[in-house]
Amino acid sequence: MRHKDTSGDKEVTGRGPRGGGKAAALEPRERIRREATRLIALRGFGAISVNDVAQAVGISKQALLYHYPSREALHDAVLDSLIEHSNRHLLVLVGAFTGRGEERLERAMAQIREFFDADPDAARVILRELLDGEREHVTRLLRGVEPWLRLMADALRQGQQEGRVRQELDPEAAVAHVGTLLLTTFALLPMMGWTGASDAEWRERRLGEVVRLIERYLFTDADPQRPRPSPRRQTK
C-alpha cells in the first residue's frame, strides 16, 4: 500500500522496519532545525524566510509548515535546542571550573570545544541573537542559561574562599567576560587565512591562547611557564 508522506512531498511505501516510525518522523524536523540554525548563523533570523529554509532542506514550504507551523515556531525550536545543548555542557563545565590542578582549564575547554564542534553554528547564532534579536528572544536565551552561569559564579566565589581564584575578581563580571571571550572566539574561528597557517593549526593556536588568558585572569596559581604552541610552520 502507498501513502503520501507529509514530511517531504514524496511517495513512500507502507513497508519498513518495525519500530522505526518514531525516528523517521523526527528526522525531517531535525534537518529543518539544523538548516534554520545554519541560515540564522549566516544571515540572522530577520533575513531568512520559511521558503529559504525549505529550499535549503529540499522540501516544499507546505512540508516544512507541517513540522513547524510558523516562522516563529521554527525560531523557537532553534533557540530551545541551543539552550538545551548549552545546559548539558554547562553542567560539566561547572565541575571542571571547580576542580584543582593545571588540567582544570583543559577539561573545561574540552567541554566547550565539544559543544561548539557538535553544533558549529551555535556561537554565531547566539551572538546574532544577543546583538540583533528581539528583546523577548534575548531574554528567553539568557533565562535558559542563567542558572548555570550563576553556578559558575558561585564556583569562582568558592575558589576565592579557598585561595585558588584571584581575590580581586567580581565573580559575576568574570563569568560574563570569560563567556564573551569564548563566544566571540568560536563565532569568529571561521575567519582564517591572514596568518598563513592552516585552518587546523590556526584554530589550535587561538584556542591555546584563550586557555592561557582565562587561566591567568582567574586563578592565583596560573603557570606562567605553560608551553606555548609550536611556531607557525612555513607553508609553500
Protein Blocks (a to p, Z undefined) as FASTA:
>chain_A
ZZddfklopacdfbdcehilmmmmmmmmmmmmmmmmmmmmmnopklpcfklmmmmnopaf
klmmmmmmbfklmmmmmmmmmmmmmmmmmmmmmmmmmmgcjklmmmmmmmmmmmmmmmmm
lmmmmmmmmmmmcfklmmmmmmmmmmmmmmmmmmmmmmmmnopacfkbcfklmmmmmmmm
mmmmmmmmmmghjnopafklmmmmmmmmmmmmmmmmmpmkbcfkbccdddddddZZ
